[in-house]
Amino acid sequence: MEINDEFSELTKIMKEIRDCLVQLVDIKHKEDEISFIPRKDIKSIFNCIDTTVAKMFNRDDFPAIMIGEHKVEKTALKKWLQERRI
């Protein structure tokens, strides 16, 4: 009986470890995903007017791209925001 109980407990622990590893892999995949923010959403994120958003997207150093409409990749925007600008 004791061996069966130990085996059951070990099996349970191994399944929990597997589930944790699966979650970590899912998190890593989500971090690697490329996601874009449309120009209209930038306006609401920063709570600014259209002309301010237009100035941002017209800057040479702003990481905007045009795929159907102006967009900016999420991690590129975060990086851009971390740099000091005057």
C-alpha positions in Angstrom: 0.0 0.0 0.0 2.7 2.5 0.9 4.5 2.0 -2.5 1.2 2.7 -4.3 0.6 5.9 -2.2 4.2 7.1 -2.9 3.7 6.4 -6.6 0.4 8.3 -6.7 2.0 11.2 -4.9 5.0 11.2 -7.2 2.7 11.1 -10.2 0.7 14.0 -8.9 3.9 16.1 -8.3 5.1 15.3 -11.8 1.8 16.4 -13.4 2.0 19.7 -11.4 5.5 20.2 -12.7 4.4 19.5 -16.2 1.6 22.0 -15.9 3.9 24.6 -14.6 6.3 24.1 -17.5 3.5 24.3 -20.0 2.4 27.6 -18.5 6.0 28.9 -18.7 6.2 28.0 -22.4 2.9 29.8 -23.0 4.2 32.9 -21.3 7.3 32.8 -23.4 5.3 32.5 -26.6 3.2 35.5 -25.6 6.3 37.6 -24.9 7.6 36.7 -28.4 4.3 37.7 -30.1 4.4 40.8 -32.3 1.4 43.0 -31.6 0.6 46.3 -33.2 -1.2 49.3 -31.9 -3.2 51.3 -34.4 -2.8 55.1 -34.6 -6.4 55.6 -33.3 -5.6 53.7 -30.2 -2.4 55.7 -29.6 -4.6 58.8 -29.3 -6.7 57.1 -26.5 -3.7 55.6 -24.7 -2.0 58.9 -24.4 -5.2 60.9 -24.1 -4.1 63.5 -26.7 -5.5 65.3 -29.7 -5.1 64.2 -33.3 -2.4 66.8 -34.1 -0.2 65.5 -31.3 -0.6 61.9 -32.6 0.2 63.1 -36.1 3.4 64.8 -34.9 4.5 61.6 -33.1 3.9 59.5 -36.2 5.7 62.0 -38.4 8.9 62.0 -36.3 11.8 60.3 -37.9 12.7 58.4 -34.7 9.1 57.2 -34.0 8.8 53.4 -34.8 5.7 53.7 -37.0 4.9 51.4 -39.9 2.2 51.4 -42.5 0.3 48.2 -43.0 -3.1 49.3 -44.3 -3.0 52.1 -41.7 -0.4 53.6 -39.5 0.6 51.3 -36.6 3.4 51.0 -34.1 4.7 47.7 -32.7 4.1 47.4 -28.9 7.6 46.6 -27.8 9.1 49.2 -30.1 6.8 51.9 -28.7 7.8 50.9 -25.1 11.5 51.2 -26.1 10.9 54.5 -27.8 9.1 55.9 -24.7 12.0 54.9 -22.5 14.4 57.2 -24.3 14.6 60.9 -23.3 13.5 63.4 -25.9 13.3 67.2 -25.7 
